[in-house]
Amino acid sequence: MAVGKPDASGLRKRSVATPDVPEAYITEHGREMDRKLEEHQEYEFGGPWGVVAIMTGFPILMYYLWVCLWFYDGKLVHPTSVEDIQPFLARMWGHVAKDASPNAYAWKVYTGNFFFQLFLGLVMPGYPQEGLPVPSLGYKTLKYNCNALTSLYVTLTTAFVLHYYHIFRLTEIIDNYGHLMTVSMIYGFSVSAITYFWAVWTGNAIRMSGNFFYDYFMGAALNPRIGSVCLKMWAEVRIPWVLVFFMSVSGACKQYETLGYVTPNMAFMILATGLYINACAKGEECIPQTWDIYYEKWGFMVIFWNLSGVPFSYVYSVVYMASHDPSKYQFSTAGYVFIYTLILCAYYVWDTAMAQKSHFKMQTQGITEFRKTFPQLPWNTVKNPTFIQTEHGNRLLTSGFWAYSRKPNYVADWTMSLTWGAIVGTATIIPYFYSIFFIVVLLHRCTRDFERCSRKYGKDWDRYCEIVKYKYIPGVY
């Protein structure tokens, strides 16, 4: 790869027009650092006790918020006295036992979608993409058949036909929210267990701590596959966002059947979730370059979140709007203009920032021709980018949105999450759970990422932080 001389700031400019890819751009120093990072070093999330608390507490929280939203007008209910604690818990359990049981409908719908998406992942044509060199595989690069976009088109067409001919009515999804949520949790725990034991049994477990609960939570396998399908990437794109989108569509169908129209608020959620699922599908070739695929193991933390947490805790606003009169959450015209404008602007930054980073990593591998899918937004690729060449061998981008913030994509992503709750105004606080939880996750994730980068790149990371001073919001923090 053609690399120019450093300028006065120590940055380098590269030519994307005449790539010259080295056979191995990871230095011996970099390989030594990678070997250390591929070993378990310290406990995260509070260690074994902390992860057990998360695995126990989060499903309970999901049930609690759903009960409050569905049965108590979005109010955060609680025992009224010490004597009421036991009756309160009994009432909560009664709601779950009756309206969130894993009934036949929920098993049929969730299982049907799960294996339909897996089938599409195996058979649909796609865009071939090479991932980053994986240290634990001797820097081998894995191949990915990125067919989420064609799979999405088939899914949309299939859903429309089934709904139109009354074979599977989309309206029923939101009515069975609780039942589907329970089945999704069972899938989350089960798939996590199967993946864990399979990795241990086949000798593919890496970065193990030796504590079962912690390793089950963090995962044992890095790149589990079925045929050409990378299960980790498949589960991240195909399951959660398909469910989230169709939950919004189901809410709109419910409104249309009961009100005769769809409110601008519900239409907003279709737009918001539609933008997200389309972005994941049309830019799927960028996902192999991300931390999730390259480094994060496929354990309960990722599996449960994708199979259950995302689809059943991100769209509380849809659940509320589908069961309440529009007068409780309607906006003024100016309010609608503002929130629609905000999400479109945030989406632009998120989409292009992610593309800039991924395209830069692809350029490092000598890939200069990028996929053209709709929509291709302006400034999704930085021409002649500046970067820091690290002793490790990797390059840290300092151009585009990444010249102003170390995590511009996170800021934009969180802004979008905030609008998903704000679309119901002040009617209930529960839809804001997504943005509240998400910012905690992002801040913790950034801390993990920054600490890992500091260990991996040493003084080069310090130099990078001097150039890109702000972690999140330029001029603020």
Buried (B, 14 or more C-beta within 10 A) or exposed (E): BEEEEEEEEBBBBBBBEEBEEEEEBBBEEBBEBBEEBBEBEEBBBEBBEBBBEBBEEBBEEBBBBBBBBBBBBBEEBEBEEEEEEEEBEEBBEEBBEEBBEBBEBBBEBBEEBBEBBBEBBBEBEBBEBBBBBBBBEEBEBBEBBBBBBBBBEBBBEEBEEEBEEEEBBBBBBBBBBBBBBBBBBBBBBEBBEEBBEBBBEEEBBBBBBEBEBBBBBBBBBBBBBEEBBBBBBBBBBBBBBBBBBBBBBBBBBBBBEEEEEBBBBBBBBBBBBBBBBBBBBBBBBBBBBBEBBBBBBBBBBBBBBBBBBBBBBBBBBBBBBBBBEBEBBBBEEEBBEBBBEBBEEBBBBBBBBBBBBBBBBBBBBEBBEBBEBEEBEEBBBBEEBBBBBBEBBBBBBBBBBBBBBBBBBBBBBBBBBBBBBBBBBEBBBBBBBBBEBBBEEBBEBBEBBBEBBBEBBBEBBEBBBEBBEBBBEBEEE
